[in-house]
Amino acid sequence: MALQSVSRRVVNKVLAVEQSEGAGARVRRSIGGMKLRNLTPFLMLDHFHVSQGAGFPDHPHRGQATVTYMLEGSSRHEDSAGNKGLIEAGGVQWMCAGKGVIHAEMPVHGPGLPEPRGLQLWIDLPKQFKMVDPSYQEMGPKEIPSAYPEGPDGPIEIKVISGKAHGVTSPVRPLGGCYYFHVIFKKPSSVFIDLPPGWTTFAYTLKGSVTVGTESDANEPFNTLVLSSERNETGVALTAKEDNTELILVSGEPLDQTVFQYGPFVMTTREEVQQTLMDYQRGVNGFEKAHVWKSEIGGL
């Protein structure tokens, strides 16, 4: 804890309205939508739920990291680098697309199984990492460490997906600075979470009602709260107003670089995007399997 705890405040608030995406999935998009486009290093935030027969079949990426965090149900994944597995509720996949990867993410459905719901965050890669080999880090729900600011029997749990909070550090190592927390309040209570000064920070409300800093306005579910980033602000104070309040809190090191994005391709110049399209069409420079690889799960 810093000697003097100075909290960030809400400077923008965007309600994520549900829309269609992919093959029949429903998403609430805030970052990357019309009302919230430029929030470096973050490119997109989707809160998704996927019904029977829907999903995200084979598609490419270059130049960004995609972070999939499951809230309910589970999702299978498979990619052209040979990785495959299952992301369970409470688990995360942190995929660095680097110079190129094709992957599929398909939900698991069955009798008695909950409908898959989760969050996908796209994070811009620093330009020096745009063309690294693709990689991913995956943790099941039991592998994600939790911090308990008031002890294990207290009202607050912070799942440390990346970064560190209240003495607990995640094993995930992103390319570029990024803290990602799932904050759970069992009862009305308050917590201060330290964050690196000057980093871009947002919260996304999932359940209940929460206030930020000294503000009295309560924030209801499905709102993305962009927080201030003054150098003297050492973190953020959060206060839950209801039982079972949940939110995610994400903070990233801003990037001093231009974003040129064409769908799932994110580079720093128009020429790099054009080169990416050529590489993908020709099946080279990271996309060697673009026209020959097909996932086993994409057609399910």
Secondary structure, 3 states (H helix, E strand, C coil): CCCCCCECCEEEEEECCEEEECECEEEEECCCECCECCECCEEEEEEEECCCCCEEEEEEEECEEEEEEEEECCEEEEECCCCEEEECCCCEEEEECCCCEEEEEEECCCCCCCCCEEEEEEEECCHHHCCCCCEEEEECCCCCCEECCCCCCCCEEEEEEECEECCEECCCCCCCCEEEEEEEECCCCEEEEECCCCCEEEEEEEECCEEECCCCCCECCCEEEEECCCCCCCEEEEEECCCCEEEEEEEECCCCCCCEEECCEEECCHHHHHHHHHHHHHCCCCCCCCCCCCCCCCCC
